[in-house]
Amino acid sequence: MGKKNKKDKVKTEHIYRTLEQRKEEIRKIILSLEQYQLSNSYQPIKSLYDMMFSYIKIGERTLINIPFPEMNKRIEGVLATNIREEVAVRLKYEKY
């Protein structure tokens, strides 16, 4: 029994989001926040907005982990720069 030949992995190039693509992704998140009637009167939502707007300007991958004790939730998500990775934010139940 000899060694199995491993196929060479082809490395894919990173394709980064443009400024317009980042704006569109954030626009989707803001619309869903409005749908759930979460305004920026809450401090955790304000900090989420700050993170989203800095993501648009700078364009760095950002992990979101913000406690939201007023609603017994935590805001989690990722603001990704690579097109292959999804930009997502969720409200996760957490008892405080």
Distance bins in CASP14 RR format, pairs under 12 A and 6 or more apart:
PFRMAT RR
TARGET T0000
AUTHOR 0000-0000-0000
RMODE 2
METHOD distances of the structure
MODEL  1
12 82 0 0 0 0 1 0 0 0 0 0 0
12 83 0 0 0 0 0 1 0 0 0 0 0
12 84 1 0 0 1 0 0 0 0 0 0 0
13 82 0 0 0 0 1 0 0 0 0 0 0
13 83 0 0 0 0 0 1 0 0 0 0 0
13 84 0 0 0 0 0 1 0 0 0 0 0
14 61 0 0 0 0 0 1 0 0 0 0 0
14 80 0 0 0 0 0 1 0 0 0 0 0
14 81 0 0 0 0 1 0 0 0 0 0 0
14 82 1 0 1 0 0 0 0 0 0 0 0
14 83 0 0 0 0 1 0 0 0 0 0 0
14 84 0 0 0 0 1 0 0 0 0 0 0
14 85 0 0 0 0 1 0 0 0 0 0 0
15 21 0 0 0 0 0 1 0 0 0 0 0
15 80 0 0 0 0 0 1 0 0 0 0 0
15 81 0 0 0 0 1 0 0 0 0 0 0
15 82 1 0 0 1 0 0 0 0 0 0 0
15 83 1 0 1 0 0 0 0 0 0 0 0
15 84 1 0 0 1 0 0 0 0 0 0 0
15 85 0 0 0 0 0 1 0 0 0 0 0
16 22 0 0 0 0 1 0 0 0 0 0 0
16 59 0 0 0 0 1 0 0 0 0 0 0
16 60 0 0 0 0 0 1 0 0 0 0 0
16 61 0 0 0 0 1 0 0 0 0 0 0
16 80 0 0 0 0 1 0 0 0 0 0 0
16 81 1 0 1 0 0 0 0 0 0 0 0
16 82 1 0 0 1 0 0 0 0 0 0 0
16 83 1 0 0 1 0 0 0 0 0 0 0
16 84 0 0 0 0 0 1 0 0 0 0 0
16 85 0 0 0 0 0 1 0 0 0 0 0
17 23 0 0 0 0 1 0 0 0 0 0 0
17 24 0 0 0 0 1 0 0 0 0 0 0
17 25 1 0 0 1 0 0 0 0 0 0 0
17 26 0 0 0 0 0 1 0 0 0 0 0
17 55 0 0 0 0 1 0 0 0 0 0 0
17 56 0 0 0 0 1 0 0 0 0 0 0
17 59 1 0 0 1 0 0 0 0 0 0 0
17 60 0 0 0 0 0 1 0 0 0 0 0
17 61 0 0 0 0 0 1 0 0 0 0 0
17 79 0 0 0 0 1 0 0 0 0 0 0
17 80 1 0 0 1 0 0 0 0 0 0 0
17 81 1 0 1 0 0 0 0 0 0 0 0
17 82 1 0 0 1 0 0 0 0 0 0 0
17 83 1 0 1 0 0 0 0 0 0 0 0
17 84 0 0 0 0 0 1 0 0 0 0 0
17 85 0 0 0 0 1 0 0 0 0 0 0
17 86 0 0 0 0 0 1 0 0 0 0 0
17 87 0 0 0 0 1 0 0 0 0 0 0
18 24 0 0 0 0 1 0 0 0 0 0 0
18 25 0 0 0 0 0 1 0 0 0 0 0
18 56 0 0 0 0 0 1 0 0 0 0 0
18 59 0 0 0 0 1 0 0 0 0 0 0
18 81 0 0 0 0 0 1 0 0 0 0 0
18 83 0 0 0 0 1 0 0 0 0 0 0
19 25 0 0 0 0 0 1 0 0 0 0 0
19 26 0 0 0 0 0 1 0 0 0 0 0
19 55 0 0 0 0 0 1 0 0 0 0 0
19 56 1 0 0 1 0 0 0 0 0 0 0
19 57 0 0 0 0 1 0 0 0 0 0 0
19 58 0 0 0 0 0 1 0 0 0 0 0
19 59 0 0 0 0 1 0 0 0 0 0 0
19 81 0 0 0 0 0 1 0 0 0 0 0
20 26 0 0 0 0 0 1 0 0 0 0 0
20 27 0 0 0 0 0 1 0 0 0 0 0
20 56 0 0 0 0 1 0 0 0 0 0 0
21 27 0 0 0 0 0 1 0 0 0 0 0
21 28 0 0 0 0 0 1 0 0 0 0 0
21 55 0 0 0 0 0 1 0 0 0 0 0
21 56 0 0 0 0 0 1 0 0 0 0 0
21 59 0 0 0 0 0 1 0 0 0 0 0
21 79 0 0 0 0 0 1 0 0 0 0 0
21 80 0 0 0 0 0 1 0 0 0 0 0
21 81 0 0 0 0 1 0 0 0 0 0 0
21 82 0 0 0 0 0 1 0 0 0 0 0
21 83 1 0 0 1 0 0 0 0 0 0 0
21 87 0 0 0 0 1 0 0 0 0 0 0
22 28 0 0 0 0 0 1 0 0 0 0 0
22 29 0 0 0 0 0 1 0 0 0 0 0
22 52 0 0 0 0 1 0 0 0 0 0 0
22 53 0 0 0 0 0 1 0 0 0 0 0
22 54 0 0 0 0 0 1 0 0 0 0 0
22 55 1 0 0 1 0 0 0 0 0 0 0
22 56 1 0 1 0 0 0 0 0 0 0 0
22 57 0 0 0 0 1 0 0 0 0 0 0
22 58 0 0 0 0 1 0 0 0 0 0 0
22 59 1 0 0 1 0 0 0 0 0 0 0
22 60 0 0 0 0 0 1 0 0 0 0 0
22 61 0 0 0 0 0 1 0 0 0 0 0
22 62 0 0 0 0 0 1 0 0 0 0 0
22 79 0 0 0 0 1 0 0 0 0 0 0
22 80 0 0 0 0 1 0 0 0 0 0 0
22 81 1 0 0 1 0 0 0 0 0 0 0
22 82 0 0 0 0 0 1 0 0 0 0 0
22 83 0 0 0 0 0 1 0 0 0 0 0
22 87 0 0 0 0 1 0 0 0 0 0 0
23 29 0 0 0 0 0 1 0 0 0 0 0
23 30 0 0 0 0 0 1 0 0 0 0 0
23 52 0 0 0 0 1 0 0 0 0 0 0
23 53 0 0 0 0 0 1 0 0 0 0 0
23 55 0 0 0 0 1 0 0 0 0 0 0
23 56 1 0 1 0 0 0 0 0 0 0 0
23 57 0 0 0 0 0 1 0 0 0 0 0
23 59 0 0 0 0 0 1 0 0 0 0 0
23 79 0 0 0 0 0 1 0 0 0 0 0
23 87 0 0 0 0 0 1 0 0 0 0 0
24 30 0 0 0 0 0 1 0 0 0 0 0
24 31 0 0 0 0 0 1 0 0 0 0 0
24 56 0 0 0 0 0 1 0 0 0 0 0
24 83 0 0 0 0 0 1 0 0 0 0 0
24 87 0 0 0 0 1 0 0 0 0 0 0
25 31 0 0 0 0 0 1 0 0 0 0 0
25 32 0 0 0 0 0 1 0 0 0 0 0
25 52 0 0 0 0 1 0 0 0 0 0 0
25 55 0 0 0 0 1 0 0 0 0 0 0
25 56 0 0 0 0 1 0 0 0 0 0 0
25 59 0 0 0 0 0 1 0 0 0 0 0
25 62 0 0 0 0 0 1 0 0 0 0 0
25 78 0 0 0 0 0 1 0 0 0 0 0
25 79 1 0 0 1 0 0 0 0 0 0 0
25 80 0 0 0 0 1 0 0 0 0 0 0
25 81 0 0 0 0 0 1 0 0 0 0 0
25 83 0 0 0 0 0 1 0 0 0 0 0
25 85 0 0 0 0 0 1 0 0 0 0 0
25 86 0 0 0 0 1 0 0 0 0 0 0
25 87 1 0 1 0 0 0 0 0 0 0 0
25 88 0 0 0 0 1 0 0 0 0 0 0
25 89 0 0 0 0 1 0 0 0 0 0 0
26 32 0 0 0 0 0 1 0 0 0 0 0
26 33 0 0 0 0 0 1 0 0 0 0 0
26 48 0 0 0 0 0 1 0 0 0 0 0
26 49 0 0 0 0 1 0 0 0 0 0 0
26 50 0 0 0 0 0 1 0 0 0 0 0
26 51 0 0 0 0 1 0 0 0 0 0 0
26 52 1 0 1 0 0 0 0 0 0 0 0
26 53 1 0 0 1 0 0 0 0 0 0 0
26 54 0 0 0 0 0 1 0 0 0 0 0
26 55 1 0 0 1 0 0 0 0 0 0 0
26 56 1 0 1 0 0 0 0 0 0 0 0
26 57 0 0 0 0 0 1 0 0 0 0 0
26 59 0 0 0 0 0 1 0 0 0 0 0
26 62 0 0 0 0 0 1 0 0 0 0 0
26 79 1 0 0 1 0 0 0 0 0 0 0
26 80 0 0 0 0 0 1 0 0 0 0 0
26 87 1 0 0 1 0 0 0 0 0 0 0
26 88 0 0 0 0 0 1 0 0 0 0 0
26 89 0 0 0 0 1 0 0 0 0 0 0
27 33 0 0 0 0 0 1 0 0 0 0 0
27 34 0 0 0 0 0 1 0 0 0 0 0
27 52 0 0 0 0 1 0 0 0 0 0 0
27 53 0 0 0 0 0 1 0 0 0 0 0
27 56 0 0 0 0 1 0 0 0 0 0 0
27 87 0 0 0 0 0 1 0 0 0 0 0
28 34 0 0 0 0 0 1 0 0 0 0 0
28 35 0 0 0 0 0 1 0 0 0 0 0
28 52 0 0 0 0 0 1 0 0 0 0 0
28 79 0 0 0 0 0 1 0 0 0 0 0
28 86 0 0 0 0 0 1 0 0 0 0 0
28 87 1 0 0 1 0 0 0 0 0 0 0
28 88 0 0 0 0 1 0 0 0 0 0 0
28 89 0 0 0 0 1 0 0 0 0 0 0
29 35 0 0 0 0 0 1 0 0 0 0 0
29 36 0 0 0 0 0 1 0 0 0 0 0
29 38 0 0 0 0 0 1 0 0 0 0 0
29 45 0 0 0 0 0 1 0 0 0 0 0
29 48 0 0 0 0 1 0 0 0 0 0 0
29 49 0 0 0 0 1 0 0 0 0 0 0
29 51 0 0 0 0 0 1 0 0 0 0 0
29 52 1 0 0 1 0 0 0 0 0 0 0
29 53 0 0 0 0 0 1 0 0 0 0 0
29 55 0 0 0 0 0 1 0 0 0 0 0
29 56 0 0 0 0 0 1 0 0 0 0 0
29 64 0 0 0 0 0 1 0 0 0 0 0
29 75 0 0 0 0 0 1 0 0 0 0 0
29 77 0 0 0 0 1 0 0 0 0 0 0
29 78 0 0 0 0 0 1 0 0 0 0 0
29 79 0 0 0 0 1 0 0 0 0 0 0
29 86 0 0 0 0 0 1 0 0 0 0 0
29 87 1 0 0 1 0 0 0 0 0 0 0
29 88 0 0 0 0 1 0 0 0 0 0 0
29 89 1 0 1 0 0 0 0 0 0 0 0
29 90 0 0 0 0 0 1 0 0 0 0 0
29 91 0 0 0 0 0 1 0 0 0 0 0
30 36 0 0 0 0 0 1 0 0 0 0 0
30 38 0 0 0 0 1 0 0 0 0 0 0
30 39 0 0 0 0 0 1 0 0 0 0 0
30 40 0 0 0 0 1 0 0 0 0 0 0
30 45 0 0 0 0 0 1 0 0 0 0 0
30 48 0 0 0 0 1 0 0 0 0 0 0
30 49 0 0 0 0 1 0 0 0 0 0 0
30 52 1 0 0 1 0 0 0 0 0 0 0
30 53 0 0 0 0 0 1 0 0 0 0 0
30 56 0 0 0 0 0 1 0 0 0 0 0
30 89 0 0 0 0 0 1 0 0 0 0 0
31 38 0 0 0 0 0 1 0 0 0 0 0
31 89 0 0 0 0 0 1 0 0 0 0 0
32 38 0 0 0 0 1 0 0 0 0 0 0
32 48 0 0 0 0 0 1 0 0 0 0 0
32 87 0 0 0 0 0 1 0 0 0 0 0
32 88 0 0 0 0 0 1 0 0 0 0 0
32 89 0 0 0 0 1 0 0 0 0 0 0
32 90 0 0 0 0 1 0 0 0 0 0 0
32 91 0 0 0 0 1 0 0 0 0 0 0
33 39 0 0 0 0 1 0 0 0 0 0 0
33 40 0 0 0 0 1 0 0 0 0 0 0
33 41 0 0 0 0 0 1 0 0 0 0 0
33 42 0 0 0 0 0 1 0 0 0 0 0
33 44 0 0 0 0 0 1 0 0 0 0 0
33 45 1 0 0 1 0 0 0 0 0 0 0
33 46 0 0 0 0 0 1 0 0 0 0 0
33 48 0 0 0 0 1 0 0 0 0 0 0
33 49 0 0 0 0 1 0 0 0 0 0 0
33 52 0 0 0 0 1 0 0 0 0 0 0
33 68 0 0 0 0 0 1 0 0 0 0 0
33 75 0 0 0 0 1 0 0 0 0 0 0
33 89 0 0 0 0 1 0 0 0 0 0 0
33 90 0 0 0 0 0 1 0 0 0 0 0
33 91 0 0 0 0 1 0 0 0 0 0 0
34 40 0 0 0 0 0 1 0 0 0 0 0
34 45 0 0 0 0 0 1 0 0 0 0 0
34 49 0 0 0 0 0 1 0 0 0 0 0
36 42 0 0 0 0 0 1 0 0 0 0 0
36 45 0 0 0 0 0 1 0 0 0 0 0
36 68 0 0 0 0 0 1 0 0 0 0 0
36 71 0 0 0 0 1 0 0 0 0 0 0
36 73 0 0 0 0 0 1 0 0 0 0 0
36 75 0 0 0 0 0 1 0 0 0 0 0
36 89 0 0 0 0 0 1 0 0 0 0 0
36 90 0 0 0 0 0 1 0 0 0 0 0
36 91 1 0 0 1 0 0 0 0 0 0 0
37 45 0 0 0 0 0 1 0 0 0 0 0
37 71 0 0 0 0 0 1 0 0 0 0 0
38 44 0 0 0 0 1 0 0 0 0 0 0
38 45 1 0 1 0 0 0 0 0 0 0 0
38 46 0 0 0 0 0 1 0 0 0 0 0
38 48 0 0 0 0 1 0 0 0 0 0 0
38 49 0 0 0 0 0 1 0 0 0 0 0
38 68 0 0 0 0 1 0 0 0 0 0 0
38 70 0 0 0 0 0 1 0 0 0 0 0
38 71 0 0 0 0 1 0 0 0 0 0 0
38 73 0 0 0 0 1 0 0 0 0 0 0
38 75 0 0 0 0 1 0 0 0 0 0 0
38 89 0 0 0 0 0 1 0 0 0 0 0
38 91 0 0 0 0 1 0 0 0 0 0 0
39 45 1 0 0 1 0 0 0 0 0 0 0
39 46 0 0 0 0 1 0 0 0 0 0 0
39 48 0 0 0 0 0 1 0 0 0 0 0
39 49 0 0 0 0 0 1 0 0 0 0 0
40 46 1 0 1 0 0 0 0 0 0 0 0
40 47 0 0 0 0 1 0 0 0 0 0 0
40 48 0 0 0 0 1 0 0 0 0 0 0
40 49 1 0 1 0 0 0 0 0 0 0 0
40 50 0 0 0 0 1 0 0 0 0 0 0
40 52 0 0 0 0 0 1 0 0 0 0 0
40 53 0 0 0 0 0 1 0 0 0 0 0
41 49 0 0 0 0 0 1 0 0 0 0 0
41 70 0 0 0 0 0 1 0 0 0 0 0
42 48 0 0 0 0 1 0 0 0 0 0 0
42 49 0 0 0 0 0 1 0 0 0 0 0
42 66 0 0 0 0 0 1 0 0 0 0 0
42 67 0 0 0 0 0 1 0 0 0 0 0
42 68 1 0 0 1 0 0 0 0 0 0 0
42 69 0 0 0 0 0 1 0 0 0 0 0
42 70 1 0 0 1 0 0 0 0 0 0 0
42 71 0 0 0 0 1 0 0 0 0 0 0
42 73 0 0 0 0 0 1 0 0 0 0 0
42 75 0 0 0 0 0 1 0 0 0 0 0
42 91 0 0 0 0 0 1 0 0 0 0 0
43 49 0 0 0 0 0 1 0 0 0 0 0
43 50 0 0 0 0 0 1 0 0 0 0 0
43 66 0 0 0 0 1 0 0 0 0 0 0
43 67 0 0 0 0 0 1 0 0 0 0 0
43 68 0 0 0 0 1 0 0 0 0 0 0
43 69 0 0 0 0 1 0 0 0 0 0 0
43 70 0 0 0 0 1 0 0 0 0 0 0
43 71 0 0 0 0 0 1 0 0 0 0 0
43 75 0 0 0 0 0 1 0 0 0 0 0
44 50 0 0 0 0 0 1 0 0 0 0 0
44 51 0 0 0 0 0 1 0 0 0 0 0
44 64 0 0 0 0 0 1 0 0 0 0 0
44 65 0 0 0 0 0 1 0 0 0 0 0
44 66 1 0 1 0 0 0 0 0 0 0 0
44 67 1 0 0 1 0 0 0 0 0 0 0
44 68 1 0 1 0 0 0 0 0 0 0 0
44 69 0 0 0 0 1 0 0 0 0 0 0
44 70 1 0 0 1 0 0 0 0 0 0 0
44 71 0 0 0 0 1 0 0 0 0 0 0
44 72 0 0 0 0 0 1 0 0 0 0 0
44 73 0 0 0 0 1 0 0 0 0 0 0
44 74 0 0 0 0 1 0 0 0 0 0 0
44 75 1 0 1 0 0 0 0 0 0 0 0
44 76 0 0 0 0 0 1 0 0 0 0 0
44 89 0 0 0 0 0 1 0 0 0 0 0
44 91 0 0 0 0 1 0 0 0 0 0 0
44 94 0 0 0 0 0 1 0 0 0 0 0
44 96 0 0 0 0 0 1 0 0 0 0 0
45 51 0 0 0 0 0 1 0 0 0 0 0
45 52 0 0 0 0 0 1 0 0 0 0 0
45 64 0 0 0 0 0 1 0 0 0 0 0
45 66 0 0 0 0 1 0 0 0 0 0 0
45 68 0 0 0 0 1 0 0 0 0 0 0
45 70 0 0 0 0 1 0 0 0 0 0 0
45 71 0 0 0 0 0 1 0 0 0 0 0
45 73 0 0 0 0 0 1 0 0 0 0 0
45 75 1 0 0 1 0 0 0 0 0 0 0
45 89 0 0 0 0 0 1 0 0 0 0 0
45 91 0 0 0 0 0 1 0 0 0 0 0
46 52 0 0 0 0 0 1 0 0 0 0 0
46 53 0 0 0 0 0 1 0 0 0 0 0
46 66 0 0 0 0 1 0 0 0 0 0 0
46 68 0 0 0 0 0 1 0 0 0 0 0
46 75 0 0 0 0 0 1 0 0 0 0 0
47 53 0 0 0 0 0 1 0 0 0 0 0
47 54 0 0 0 0 0 1 0 0 0 0 0
47 62 0 0 0 0 0 1 0 0 0 0 0
47 64 0 0 0 0 1 0 0 0 0 0 0
47 65 0 0 0 0 0 1 0 0 0 0 0
47 66 1 0 1 0 0 0 0 0 0 0 0
47 67 0 0 0 0 0 1 0 0 0 0 0
47 68 0 0 0 0 1 0 0 0 0 0 0
47 75 0 0 0 0 1 0 0 0 0 0 0
48 54 0 0 0 0 0 1 0 0 0 0 0
48 55 0 0 0 0 0 1 0 0 0 0 0
48 62 0 0 0 0 0 1 0 0 0 0 0
48 64 1 0 0 1 0 0 0 0 0 0 0
48 65 0 0 0 0 0 1 0 0 0 0 0
48 66 1 0 0 1 0 0 0 0 0 0 0
48 67 0 0 0 0 0 1 0 0 0 0 0
48 68 0 0 0 0 1 0 0 0 0 0 0
48 73 0 0 0 0 0 1 0 0 0 0 0
48 74 0 0 0 0 0 1 0 0 0 0 0
48 75 1 0 1 0 0 0 0 0 0 0 0
48 76 0 0 0 0 0 1 0 0 0 0 0
48 77 0 0 0 0 1 0 0 0 0 0 0
48 79 0 0 0 0 0 1 0 0 0 0 0
48 89 1 0 0 1 0 0 0 0 0 0 0
48 90 0 0 0 0 0 1 0 0 0 0 0
48 91 0 0 0 0 0 1 0 0 0 0 0
49 55 0 0 0 0 0 1 0 0 0 0 0
49 56 0 0 0 0 0 1 0 0 0 0 0
49 64 0 0 0 0 0 1 0 0 0 0 0
49 66 0 0 0 0 0 1 0 0 0 0 0
49 75 0 0 0 0 0 1 0 0 0 0 0
49 89 0 0 0 0 0 1 0 0 0 0 0
50 56 0 0 0 0 0 1 0 0 0 0 0
50 57 0 0 0 0 0 1 0 0 0 0 0
50 58 0 0 0 0 0 1 0 0 0 0 0
50 62 0 0 0 0 0 1 0 0 0 0 0
50 64 0 0 0 0 0 1 0 0 0 0 0
50 66 0 0 0 0 0 1 0 0 0 0 0
50 79 0 0 0 0 0 1 0 0 0 0 0
51 57 0 0 0 0 0 1 0 0 0 0 0
51 58 0 0 0 0 0 1 0 0 0 0 0
51 59 0 0 0 0 0 1 0 0 0 0 0
51 60 0 0 0 0 0 1 0 0 0 0 0
51 61 0 0 0 0 0 1 0 0 0 0 0
51 62 1 0 1 0 0 0 0 0 0 0 0
51 63 0 0 0 0 1 0 0 0 0 0 0
51 64 1 0 0 1 0 0 0 0 0 0 0
51 65 0 0 0 0 0 1 0 0 0 0 0
51 66 0 0 0 0 1 0 0 0 0 0 0
51 75 0 0 0 0 1 0 0 0 0 0 0
51 77 0 0 0 0 1 0 0 0 0 0 0
51 78 0 0 0 0 0 1 0 0 0 0 0
51 79 1 0 0 1 0 0 0 0 0 0 0
51 89 0 0 0 0 1 0 0 0 0 0 0
52 58 0 0 0 0 0 1 0 0 0 0 0
52 59 0 0 0 0 0 1 0 0 0 0 0
52 62 0 0 0 0 1 0 0 0 0 0 0
52 64 0 0 0 0 1 0 0 0 0 0 0
52 66 0 0 0 0 0 1 0 0 0 0 0
52 75 0 0 0 0 0 1 0 0 0 0 0
52 77 0 0 0 0 0 1 0 0 0 0 0
52 78 0 0 0 0 0 1 0 0 0 0 0
52 79 1 0 0 1 0 0 0 0 0 0 0
52 87 0 0 0 0 1 0 0 0 0 0 0
52 89 0 0 0 0 1 0 0 0 0 0 0
53 59 0 0 0 0 0 1 0 0 0 0 0
53 62 0 0 0 0 0 1 0 0 0 0 0
53 79 0 0 0 0 0 1 0 0 0 0 0
54 60 0 0 0 0 1 0 0 0 0 0 0
54 61 0 0 0 0 0 1 0 0 0 0 0
54 62 1 0 0 1 0 0 0 0 0 0 0
54 64 0 0 0 0 0 1 0 0 0 0 0
54 79 0 0 0 0 1 0 0 0 0 0 0
55 61 0 0 0 0 1 0 0 0 0 0 0
55 62 1 0 1 0 0 0 0 0 0 0 0
55 63 0 0 0 0 0 1 0 0 0 0 0
55 64 0 0 0 0 1 0 0 0 0 0 0
55 77 0 0 0 0 0 1 0 0 0 0 0
55 78 0 0 0 0 0 1 0 0 0 0 0
55 79 1 0 1 0 0 0 0 0 0 0 0
55 80 0 0 0 0 1 0 0 0 0 0 0
55 81 0 0 0 0 1 0 0 0 0 0 0
55 87 0 0 0 0 1 0 0 0 0 0 0
55 89 0 0 0 0 0 1 0 0 0 0 0
56 62 0 0 0 0 0 1 0 0 0 0 0
56 79 0 0 0 0 1 0 0 0 0 0 0
56 81 0 0 0 0 0 1 0 0 0 0 0
56 87 0 0 0 0 0 1 0 0 0 0 0
57 79 0 0 0 0 0 1 0 0 0 0 0
58 79 0 0 0 0 0 1 0 0 0 0 0
58 81 0 0 0 0 1 0 0 0 0 0 0
59 79 0 0 0 0 1 0 0 0 0 0 0
59 80 0 0 0 0 1 0 0 0 0 0 0
59 81 1 0 1 0 0 0 0 0 0 0 0
59 82 0 0 0 0 0 1 0 0 0 0 0
59 87 0 0 0 0 0 1 0 0 0 0 0
60 78 0 0 0 0 0 1 0 0 0 0 0
60 79 0 0 0 0 1 0 0 0 0 0 0
60 80 0 0 0 0 0 1 0 0 0 0 0
60 81 1 0 0 1 0 0 0 0 0 0 0
60 82 0 0 0 0 0 1 0 0 0 0 0
61 77 0 0 0 0 0 1 0 0 0 0 0
61 78 1 0 0 1 0 0 0 0 0 0 0
61 79 1 0 0 1 0 0 0 0 0 0 0
61 80 1 0 1 0 0 0 0 0 0 0 0
61 81 1 0 1 0 0 0 0 0 0 0 0
61 82 1 0 0 1 0 0 0 0 0 0 0
61 85 0 0 0 0 1 0 0 0 0 0 0
61 87 0 0 0 0 1 0 0 0 0 0 0
62 76 0 0 0 0 0 1 0 0 0 0 0
62 77 0 0 0 0 1 0 0 0 0 0 0
62 78 1 0 0 1 0 0 0 0 0 0 0
62 79 1 0 1 0 0 0 0 0 0 0 0
62 80 0 0 0 0 1 0 0 0 0 0 0
62 81 0 0 0 0 1 0 0 0 0 0 0
62 85 0 0 0 0 0 1 0 0 0 0 0
62 87 0 0 0 0 1 0 0 0 0 0 0
62 88 0 0 0 0 0 1 0 0 0 0 0
62 89 0 0 0 0 0 1 0 0 0 0 0
63 75 0 0 0 0 0 1 0 0 0 0 0
63 76 0 0 0 0 1 0 0 0 0 0 0
63 77 1 0 0 1 0 0 0 0 0 0 0
63 78 1 0 1 0 0 0 0 0 0 0 0
63 79 1 0 0 1 0 0 0 0 0 0 0
63 80 0 0 0 0 1 0 0 0 0 0 0
63 85 0 0 0 0 0 1 0 0 0 0 0
63 87 0 0 0 0 0 1 0 0 0 0 0
63 88 0 0 0 0 0 1 0 0 0 0 0
63 89 0 0 0 0 0 1 0 0 0 0 0
64 74 0 0 0 0 1 0 0 0 0 0 0
64 75 1 0 1 0 0 0 0 0 0 0 0
64 76 1 0 0 1 0 0 0 0 0 0 0
64 77 1 0 1 0 0 0 0 0 0 0 0
64 78 1 0 0 1 0 0 0 0 0 0 0
64 79 1 0 0 1 0 0 0 0 0 0 0
64 80 0 0 0 0 0 1 0 0 0 0 0
64 87 0 0 0 0 0 1 0 0 0 0 0
64 88 0 0 0 0 1 0 0 0 0 0 0
64 89 1 0 0 1 0 0 0 0 0 0 0
64 90 0 0 0 0 1 0 0 0 0 0 0
64 91 0 0 0 0 0 1 0 0 0 0 0
64 92 0 0 0 0 0 1 0 0 0 0 0
65 74 1 0 0 1 0 0 0 0 0 0 0
65 75 1 0 0 1 0 0 0 0 0 0 0
65 76 1 0 1 0 0 0 0 0 0 0 0
65 77 1 0 0 1 0 0 0 0 0 0 0
65 78 0 0 0 0 1 0 0 0 0 0 0
65 79 0 0 0 0 0 1 0 0 0 0 0
65 89 0 0 0 0 0 1 0 0 0 0 0
65 90 0 0 0 0 0 1 0 0 0 0 0
65 92 0 0 0 0 1 0 0 0 0 0 0
65 94 0 0 0 0 0 1 0 0 0 0 0
66 73 0 0 0 0 1 0 0 0 0 0 0
66 74 1 0 0 1 0 0 0 0 0 0 0
66 75 1 0 1 0 0 0 0 0 0 0 0
66 76 0 0 0 0 1 0 0 0 0 0 0
66 77 0 0 0 0 1 0 0 0 0 0 0
66 89 0 0 0 0 1 0 0 0 0 0 0
66 90 0 0 0 0 0 1 0 0 0 0 0
66 91 0 0 0 0 0 1 0 0 0 0 0
66 92 0 0 0 0 0 1 0 0 0 0 0
66 94 0 0 0 0 0 1 0 0 0 0 0
67 73 0 0 0 0 1 0 0 0 0 0 0
67 74 1 0 1 0 0 0 0 0 0 0 0
67 75 1 0 0 1 0 0 0 0 0 0 0
67 76 0 0 0 0 0 1 0 0 0 0 0
67 91 0 0 0 0 0 1 0 0 0 0 0
67 92 0 0 0 0 0 1 0 0 0 0 0
67 94 1 0 0 1 0 0 0 0 0 0 0
67 95 0 0 0 0 0 1 0 0 0 0 0
67 96 1 0 0 1 0 0 0 0 0 0 0
68 74 1 0 0 1 0 0 0 0 0 0 0
68 75 1 0 1 0 0 0 0 0 0 0 0
68 76 0 0 0 0 0 1 0 0 0 0 0
68 89 0 0 0 0 0 1 0 0 0 0 0
68 90 0 0 0 0 0 1 0 0 0 0 0
68 91 1 0 0 1 0 0 0 0 0 0 0
68 92 0 0 0 0 1 0 0 0 0 0 0
68 93 0 0 0 0 0 1 0 0 0 0 0
68 94 0 0 0 0 1 0 0 0 0 0 0
68 96 0 0 0 0 1 0 0 0 0 0 0
69 75 0 0 0 0 0 1 0 0 0 0 0
69 94 0 0 0 0 1 0 0 0 0 0 0
69 95 0 0 0 0 1 0 0 0 0 0 0
69 96 1 0 1 0 0 0 0 0 0 0 0
70 91 0 0 0 0 0 1 0 0 0 0 0
70 94 0 0 0 0 0 1 0 0 0 0 0
70 96 0 0 0 0 1 0 0 0 0 0 0
71 91 1 0 0 1 0 0 0 0 0 0 0
71 92 0 0 0 0 0 1 0 0 0 0 0
71 93 0 0 0 0 1 0 0 0 0 0 0
71 94 0 0 0 0 1 0 0 0 0 0 0
71 95 0 0 0 0 0 1 0 0 0 0 0
71 96 0 0 0 0 1 0 0 0 0 0 0
72 91 0 0 0 0 1 0 0 0 0 0 0
72 92 0 0 0 0 0 1 0 0 0 0 0
72 93 1 0 0 1 0 0 0 0 0 0 0
72 94 1 0 0 1 0 0 0 0 0 0 0
72 95 1 0 0 1 0 0 0 0 0 0 0
72 96 1 0 1 0 0 0 0 0 0 0 0
73 89 0 0 0 0 0 1 0 0 0 0 0
73 90 0 0 0 0 1 0 0 0 0 0 0
73 91 1 0 1 0 0 0 0 0 0 0 0
73 92 1 0 0 1 0 0 0 0 0 0 0
73 93 1 0 0 1 0 0 0 0 0 0 0
73 94 1 0 0 1 0 0 0 0 0 0 0
73 95 0 0 0 0 1 0 0 0 0 0 0
73 96 0 0 0 0 1 0 0 0 0 0 0
74 89 0 0 0 0 0 1 0 0 0 0 0
74 90 0 0 0 0 1 0 0 0 0 0 0
74 91 1 0 0 1 0 0 0 0 0 0 0
74 92 1 0 1 0 0 0 0 0 0 0 0
74 93 0 0 0 0 1 0 0 0 0 0 0
74 94 1 0 1 0 0 0 0 0 0 0 0
74 95 0 0 0 0 0 1 0 0 0 0 0
74 96 0 0 0 0 1 0 0 0 0 0 0
75 88 0 0 0 0 0 1 0 0 0 0 0
75 89 1 0 0 1 0 0 0 0 0 0 0
75 90 1 0 0 1 0 0 0 0 0 0 0
75 91 1 0 0 1 0 0 0 0 0 0 0
75 92 1 0 0 1 0 0 0 0 0 0 0
75 93 0 0 0 0 0 1 0 0 0 0 0
75 94 0 0 0 0 0 1 0 0 0 0 0
76 88 0 0 0 0 1 0 0 0 0 0 0
76 89 1 0 0 1 0 0 0 0 0 0 0
76 90 1 0 1 0 0 0 0 0 0 0 0
76 91 1 0 0 1 0 0 0 0 0 0 0
76 92 1 0 1 0 0 0 0 0 0 0 0
76 93 0 0 0 0 0 1 0 0 0 0 0
76 94 0 0 0 0 1 0 0 0 0 0 0
77 85 0 0 0 0 0 1 0 0 0 0 0
77 86 0 0 0 0 1 0 0 0 0 0 0
77 87 0 0 0 0 1 0 0 0 0 0 0
77 88 1 0 1 0 0 0 0 0 0 0 0
77 89 1 0 1 0 0 0 0 0 0 0 0
77 90 1 0 0 1 0 0 0 0 0 0 0
77 91 0 0 0 0 1 0 0 0 0 0 0
77 92 0 0 0 0 1 0 0 0 0 0 0
78 85 1 0 0 1 0 0 0 0 0 0 0
78 86 1 0 0 1 0 0 0 0 0 0 0
78 87 1 0 0 1 0 0 0 0 0 0 0
78 88 1 0 0 1 0 0 0 0 0 0 0
78 89 0 0 0 0 1 0 0 0 0 0 0
78 90 0 0 0 0 0 1 0 0 0 0 0
79 85 0 0 0 0 1 0 0 0 0 0 0
79 86 0 0 0 0 0 1 0 0 0 0 0
79 87 1 0 1 0 0 0 0 0 0 0 0
79 88 0 0 0 0 1 0 0 0 0 0 0
79 89 1 0 0 1 0 0 0 0 0 0 0
80 86 1 0 0 1 0 0 0 0 0 0 0
80 87 1 0 1 0 0 0 0 0 0 0 0
80 88 0 0 0 0 1 0 0 0 0 0 0
80 89 0 0 0 0 0 1 0 0 0 0 0
81 87 0 0 0 0 1 0 0 0 0 0 0
END
